[in-house]
Each structure stands twice: as C-alpha cells, then as structure tokens.
C-alpha cells in the first residue's frame, strides 16, 4: 500500500508540476522558432534558432530527470553531436543546429503541450471527485439547505433528501478513488511515453549499440584468451610428452638389437606415456567442445564436471530443455572454470552448483565454503568468465569476502 501511495504521488507531481512547465516551454519555443525562422534570411535568426534549441535542451534535461521517477529507470541522456576539433567560432555557434537530438528536443517541447493538458485535466478531475464526493457529508449539510439549490441527484430522480445525496456523492467518491491510481498512472505514462520516444529513444539505441560492441569485443577477447590458454596447455603438456615419447621410441629402436629387455621396458614406458598423453588431450578437448554437452545437454555435462572435481559438489540442475549452442557453451565454460578455481585456490570442503530458469533467463549459482577473495578484476581468472558471458548478453556477479564464503551468480538470457 505504501508503494502504491508513493507511485500515485509521484505520478501526480509529474503531471501537475509538468503542466505549467510545458506551457512555459511551448510559449518560449514557439516564439523563438517563429522569430528565428522569420529572420534567418538576414542571419539574425541563426543565433535565435540556436538559443531556442538550447532552451529546448534545458527543458528536455528536466523532463529526462522526471522520467526516471515515472518509468522507474535511471535517466538516460543522449550524446549531443560536438563541434569538430579546431572549428571556428561560427561553426561552434551553429553546432546545435547540426544535432538531430536538438531538433527532437524542440519537437518534444511542442508536442508535449497538448498531451500535458490532457494529463493535467485527468489528474485534477480524478483527485477532485474523490475529495468532493467523500467530504460531501460535511459540506452537504450547508449546501442542501441553500434555497433554490438544485442537486444533481434531484435531476436524476433520487429525491432531494440529504441522505440520498450523501449516498450518491460518497459512492461517486469511492468509485473515483478506486479509479484514481489507474487513471493518474495512465495520464503520467501517456506523457512519459512521448518523452521516452523523443528524448531517450536515440540514447537507448546508442546504448544498445555500445553494449553489442562491448559484447563483440568481449567475445573476441574471450576466444583469444581461450586460444592462448589452449596453446600454452598443449605446449606445456601433450607437446612435451610427445617429444619425450619420440625420444623414448628412438632409444628403444637403438636398444632393440643390443638389449631386447631394456627395449621392451622402454616401449612399455612409451605406451604408458601415450595413454597419459591421450588422457590429457581428452581433458583439453572437453574444455573446447565436450561431446557430452552437444549430444546430451547441460544436465549430463554438468554432472560429468561435478564428478571430476576434487571438491565434493552438490549439483542441482532444474532444467532439461536444450538451448542455443552459445548459451550452453557459456554456462558449461563458467561451471568448468569455476570448479577448477575452487579445486585449486579456495580450500573449500564443499561446493554447490544450481541451475534454474526464470522469465527467459538461465540462473547459474555456484557457491563454496572456502577462503574467499575471488573477484572479476582484470588479470584474474573470473574476468575471462565475465567476458564470455557478455558475449551472450549475460552477466556475472561475484560475492566473495575475505574468509568466505564465495557465491558466483551468472545470468544468461535464453528466450
């Protein structure tokens, strides 16, 4: 109830305070635009138009601040086109005329006037009706005794009695009070919709483009880091084993005629080394594209990861559907890297992994009772996980105070 009251009061403030502001803005912008266009042929109109656009920008900034309360989202200010570097005084003067957002601000100031009238009238009427109707039992004692007074209930056939009037007006007040939150909210959203479309729509589009660019850059960075890690692992592991294996086989070949028993022992050692190398290559391939993930999905793949972890893992996978390969790979990679970090650094005795889906988002939660201290700063392992998730519009949150416990939450859109 408290939040509903706050919502109604914020919407009321927006429509009531915004009305005189819209009137002032409309008068100034119409006068400035007309004067600027009318005198532009003699160049006087250029600075007048520029000044009008700057005034429109000021009103637009105020509207954006109010939109944050109505739409319950942080204010988004568009990027106005700056003057070119080294531009002269006249070029800097007329720079607002070259910015598309400046003209959208002006258009908003003109269109906002009639919409503000509608919002203001609706708000005033539906605040007045409950107040007048519910307080009628007080002031109705006086008005019902005024000679010649013709009450609305009389016209409607309810009779002229005081209690009949009380029933009518109080009922009207109650109905209006029930409708008040919805109609005030609707009138506020009507005006806020225009503001969002003209004042923040371009900014939100630019923000989305920037997010996509960051996601692409994060994907490229994550893949580059993964390739470098794979190259390092192959160089430090299987490649060294294969070099050693080649040397062992060469030695066995030399020993074959002189000392068959020694040659046999060397061959046995080489066979063991071959098996170890194959196991290591399989482990590396699981980190790239695990067959169990592509064949059977997330639940069996995560179960396999949990089974190989040296720390006991309590696994709870509440999804059985298949998702896009990029989404499944991202979730698998986060679990694989996190379990590896838990085993190497956390000194934990137990780890929990939970995967659920809610409202088109896969929610992955990984926790351990270790020493904590994990974070996503650049240069740390978790930074790569954050980049990997940004590539699929996901988000990584880490809570890991010194001394533990650690909770890592990954949200991946899957709709």
N, C-alpha and C positions, 0 to 999 in steps of 0.2 A: 504493500500500500504506500509506503514511504517513497519507493522508487517511482510509482505512478504519479504521486503528487509532484515530485521533482520534475518528472517528464512534462506534466501539464504546465507547470510554472515556467519551465524553460521555453516551451513552445509558445506560451502566451507572451512572454517577454520578447521573443523573437518577432512575433507578428505585430505587437503593439509598438515597440520601440522602432522596428524596421519601417513602419509606415511613414512617420514624419521624415525619416532618413531618406526613404525612397522618393518622397515628394521633393525634398531639397535637391537630391541628386538629379531628378528628372528636370527640374527647372534650370539648374545650372548647366546641365549637359545639352539640353535643347537650345538654350540661349547661346552657349559657347559654340556649339556646332553650327547653328544658323549664322552667327556672326563670322565664324571662321570661313565657312563656305562662301558667304556673300562677299567677303573681302579678299579671298585668296588670289584673285587676279592682280591685285596691287601689292601682293606679298605680305600685307599686314595680317591676312588671315592665317598664314603659316604658323606664327607663334601662338595665335589664338587657338588654332586646332591642337597644337602641341600641348598648350596649357589645359585644354578641355580633356584631352586624353590622360594627362597626368592626374587631373581631378577625378576622372573615371577610375583610374588605377587606385587612388586613395579609397574611394567608396568600395571598390572591389575587394581590397585588402580587408576592410572592415567586415564585409559580407562573408569572406572566407573564414574569418575568426568566429563569426556566429554560426557558420555551417558546422563547425567542429562540435558544437553543443547539440545541434538539431540532429545531425546524421551520426553522432557518436563515433567519430573517427578523427584522427589528427588532421589539422589543417594542411592542405597541400597548396603551395604557392608555385605558380608556373615560372619558368625561366624566361624573362623578357630578353629579346634579342639585343645584345650590347652593340655599341658603336664599334666599327672596325678600329684596330690598333692604328694610331697615327692619323686618325680622322681629324679634319679641320673643325673649326667652331660651328660652322653652319651644318656640317654633316652630323655633329653630335646633337645640335639643336633639333634637327628633324628626325633623329633616330627613332623616337616613339612612333612616328608615322609609318615606319617600315616593319613594326612588330605586329603580327597578326593578333596576339593576345591583347594588345592595347585596344584594337577595334572590337574585340569580343567584350572587353570591359565596358566600352561605350554602349554596345548593343544591350548588354545586361542592364545598364542603368536606365535605358529607355523602356525595355520590356518589363522590367521589374515593377514599374509604377502601377499599371493596371492590375497585375497579379497581387501586389501588396494591398491594393484597395479591397479586393475580394477577401484576402486573408484577414485583413483588419476588421471588415464588417462581420464576417463569420465569427471571429473570436469575440468581438464586443457583444454581438447578439446572444451568443450561447453562454457568455458569462452573465449577461443582464437577465436572461429568462430565469435561470435558477435563483439568482438573488432576489428578483422581484417576486417570483412565484412563492418561494419558501418563506419570505418575510411578509406575505400578504396578511396572515393572521394578526400582525401588529399594526401595519398602517391601514388595513382594510376596515378597522373599526371606525376610522375617521372618514375614509372615502365613501363608505357605504351610506353615511348619513348626510352627504352633501346633497342639497335639493337639486333636483333635475339631473342627477348623475345617472347615466345610462351605462350599466355594466355590460361587458361582453357576454357573461352568462345569461343576462336577460335576453339579449338578441338571439342567443342560441336556444332559448326556451327552458333554461334551467331555473328560472324564477329569480326574484330579487333578494332572497334571503341571504343573510350574512354567511351562514354555514355552507350554503350551496356555493357561494363564491369562494369560500375557503377551500372547499373540496376541489373545485375546478382549478384554481390558481396553484395550489400546492401540488396537485397531480401534474400540472404543466411544468412546475419547477422540478419535480422529481424526474420526469422524463427528460427534461433538458439537461439535468445534472448527469444522468446516465449517458447521454449523447455527447456531453461536453468533451471528455478526453479524446474521443474518436474524431470529432469534427475539428477541434483545435489542432490535433495532430495532423489531420489531413490537410488543413489550411497551411500549416507550417511546412509540411512536406511538398505541397504544391509550389510554394515559393522557393524552398530549398532545392527542389529538382531543377529549376531554372538556373540557380546559382551553380549547382554542381556541373550542369552541362556546359555552361559558358565560361565559368571561372576556374574550374579544376579539372574539367574533362581532358583538356590537352595535356595538363601536367600529369594526370594519372596515366595517360597514354605514354608520355615520355618516361615516366617512372617504370611502367611495364616493359618498355623497350630496354631501359637500362638494366632491369632485372634479367631479361632474356640475354642481354650481352654479358652480364656477370655470370649467368648460368653457363653460357657457352665457354667463357674463359675458364670457369671453374672446371668444366668437363675436360677441356684441353689440358689444364694443369694436372687434374687428377689422373688422366690417362698417361701424361708424360711422366709423372711421378711413379705410376704403377709400372711403366715400361722400364724406367731406371732401376726400380727395386727388383724387377724380374731379371734384368740384365745382371745386376750385382749378385743376386741369389744364384743364378746359373753359373756366373764366373767363380763365385766362392765355393759352390757346391758341386753339381754334376760335372762341370768342366774340369775341375781339378781331379775329381775321381776318374774321369775318362782318361786324362793324361796319365795318371798313376796306373790305370788299367792297361793302357798301351805299353807302358814300361814293363809292367809285370808279365805281360804276354811275350814281349821281346825277350825278357830274361828266361822265361820258360822255354822259348824256342831254342835259345843257346844251350840250355841245360838238358835238352831232350836226349842227346846222344851221350853226353858225359855222365849225367846223374839223373836217370829217369825218375827216381823217387823225389828228388828235390823239385824236378819239373812238375810232377804231379801235385806236390804241395803248393807250388806257385800257381798252378791252374786252379786248384781248389780255392785259394785266396782270391784269385781273379773272379771266380764265379760268385763268391760272397760279395765282393765289391760291386759286381754287376747288379746283383739283386738290390743292394743298398742304393745304388745309383738310380735304378728303376723306381724304387720307393720314393726317393727324393723328387724325381721328375713327376711322379703321380701327384705328390703333395703340391708341387708348383702348379701343375695343370689344374688342380682343384681350385686354386686361387684365381685362375684366369676364367675358366668356363667349366664349372663342375658338371659332369654329365647327369648326376642325380638331380640337380636343380632344373635343367632343361627337360629331363624326362619325367620327373615326378612332382616337381613343385617345391614350394618353400618349406612345408612342414617336414618332409623327409630330409631335405637338405640341411635344415637347421638341426634336426635330430642327429644327423651324422656329425655336424660340427660340435654339438654338445658332447657326443660320445667320445670324440678325440681330445677334448680339452682336459688338461691335467687337474683342473679345479672342478669339483662337483658342480654340475649345472642343473638347476631346476627349470625345465623348459615347459612353457605354456603357450601353445600356438592355437589360437581360436579362429583361424581362417583355413579354408580348404580350397578356395577358388584359385584359378590361375590368373595372373596379371601380365601386363606387358613385360617383355624381357628386361627392359631397362630398369623397371621398378623392382622386379625380383632380384636382379643382379645387385642393385644398390642395397637392398635390405640384407642380402646374403653377405655382401662385402663388409657392411657395417658390423654384423654379428661376428664374422670371421676375424676381422682386425681387432675388435673389442675383446673377444675371448683370448686372442693371442696376447694382447696387452695385459689382461687380467692375469694370465698364467705367468707372464714374465715379470711384471712390476708391482702388482697390487698386494701380494702376500695375503690374498683372501682365502677363506676356508670354504666359502660357498658363493655361487653366482646364480642370479635369476635372469631368465630371458622370457619376456612375454610379448606376443604379437597379437594385436587385435585390430579390428576395423570399425570405424565410426564415421558416419557422414562423409563417405568418399575419401577417407584418409586412413592409411595404414599407420598404426601407432606401435612403435617398437620401443620397449622399455627394458634396459639392461642394468642390473644393479649388482653390487658386490659389497662385502663387509671388510674390504681391505683398508690400506693406509690412506687412501685418497690422494689429493694433489693433482688430479688429471684436469687438463683444460685444453681449449682449442686454439691457443695462441700459435702464431706462425712458428714453424720449426719443430712443432710437436706432432706426434702421430695422429692425433684427433683432428688436426687441421685438414688432413687429406680426406677424412671422413666427411667433414663439413663441405668440402669442395665437391665430393662425389654426390652428396645429397642435393646441393644446389643445382647440379646438372639436371636433376629430375624435379625441380621446384620443391625439393624437400628442405627440411630444417633440422638442425641438430642442437640440442640443449644439454649442457653438462653441469651437474651439481656434484662437486667433489671437494668438500672442505678438507683441510689437513687433518689427518686422523680418521677420515672416512665418515660414513660410507659414501660410495660413489653411485650416482644414478645418471644414466645416459638415456635421453629420450630422442628418438628420431621419428619425424612425421613425414610421410611420403604420400602425396596425392595419388590416388589410384582409380578415380572415377573415369 
